[in-house]
Amino acid sequence: MRDYKIDLHIHTNVNPHAFSTLEENISAAAKKGMEVIAITNHGPALQDTPHWWHLVNIAILPEVIEGVRVIKGVEANILDENGKLDINQRVYDHMELVLAGFHVVDEYGAIDDIEKNTRAILSLIKKQKADIIVHLGNPIFPVDYKRIVEAAAENKVALEVNNTSLGTITRVGSRKNCKTMLEFAKEERCYIALGTDAHYSGHIGNFERAVQLLNEVEYPDELIINNSKETFEEFLKLRQELRSKKVDS
């Protein structure tokens, strides 16, 4: 089984439903031989998020800690069908990597409308405000995978295969949807990102379920942005060129 050394979706305990500190996450990553990790705490629409100053101040971290490249990121929440995100311009400007996805937040309203959800993702992708769209397999937010994959491929936005979503606790039922997404993505040669969505340091770098799914679909490794540090850095550079300068555009 392919051993990926880049994890692009990790939380620290400033989100109180996560259990490990920043230093614990970095130390665990170093012990596992991880090359790159992204710290991607939640945006402020969720109740358990820190003050936005915390998200901005991640910029003070060194680029490399304990031999691990530490990417400064955020997991922003989608607030409406126009692709509005819950982060302000100062947070946006400091992020090396912007993840965005659906969570149940009051401002978004009804979540079971496939057309509304699809429009929200398409708008976000076309406005180039996010680098990776996360946990799209969640069955409580139905979407049109074909249209989303086509837009993501055209706009060079990555779609995440979230290892946590493929288990039996969180976003149960995602596996079938993720497989459908990957089948379309393979046809369109869309970038795929792997994230553990680790809320505990021991889960960092554990992509077992995600890799099994990728193998089933025979997904091209060159399209998985975690496949090497060089591939990821190329993707990051591309996204920095393409990403909108304004979060409220």
BELNORKA-V16053 format. One record per helix or strand of 2 or more residues. SS is the DSSP state (A for helix, B for strand). FROM is the first residue (numbers start at 1). LEN is the number of residues. Records with the same first field share a line. If there is no record, write none. Layout:
SS->FROM-LEN ; FROM-LEN
//
This chain:
B->6-5 ; 36-7 ; 64-2 ; 68-11 ; 97-5 ; 132-2 ; 158-5 ; 192-4
A->22-10 ; 52-9 ; 89-6 ; 106-3 ; 114-13 ; 145-11 ; 164-3 ; 174-15 ; 201-3 ; 208-10 ; 221-3 ; 229-14
//
